């Protein structure tokens, strides 16, 4: 049943200064206005009227609204009952960095070509992204999901033109992550250590192994965890040894990468454990 309780929650994070996410359930009507951010949003319940410049859309669940920086727009509920939605605001420079990952020729922000996206898979992925941003998962995971989603989004709707990036520092970065996998190494830490632009680091990883630095680090952690679980180490000790802050964090990422829980994985090898 739809809730009539109105609320607005806003997520910001000092480590993710390029974004603001709004989760709201209200009846407010907005006049046409502009933002200096790239904005993207979805309705979770009911319809609304979305206007962008001279175009008007019946905006429904399953659609994604896109607003380029400084585009005159509004989005208001059709009924007088609260409208539940997510709206994400992203810094234009951050978006440009992501666009450059999928198209070498982009050096300044390229306006998104569509006001509305009709794609239920992207809708569900964006909904999941917003839920995770508001969750208590580590900010590095949130950043990783943002990078992956918007690389996919811009890659689908902008002309792709990328070449493989060759850099001798890449192997040194891999070696650094392999040796320090127990640590919670952020993109910022890698960038500062090797004197590189964060987006260049992302592009280097995407170009060579098709994953972000954070995803690579998680895979190292999980592969090490698999080794320990095979040897009969407890799940608690394994999580700590592999640098996970808590068991839930370990469980979630193990399941995401291995497609089974740590316990189920370990149970397959118990027959080989030495009994004292």
Secondary structure, DSSP 8 states (H G I E B T S, - for coil): ------EEEEE--TT-TTEEEEEEEE-----SB--SSEEEEEESSS-EEEEETTEEEEE-TTEEEEE-TT--EEEEESSSS-EEEEEEEE-HHHHHHHHHHHBTT--S----S-SEEE-HHHHHHHHHHHHHHHSSS-HHHHHHHHHHHHHHHHHHHS--B------THHHHHHHHHHHTTTS---HHHHHHHHT--HHHHHHHHHHHHSS-HHHHHHHHHHHHHHHHHHTT--HHHHHHHTT-SSHHHHHHHHHHHHSS-HHHHHHTTGGGS---
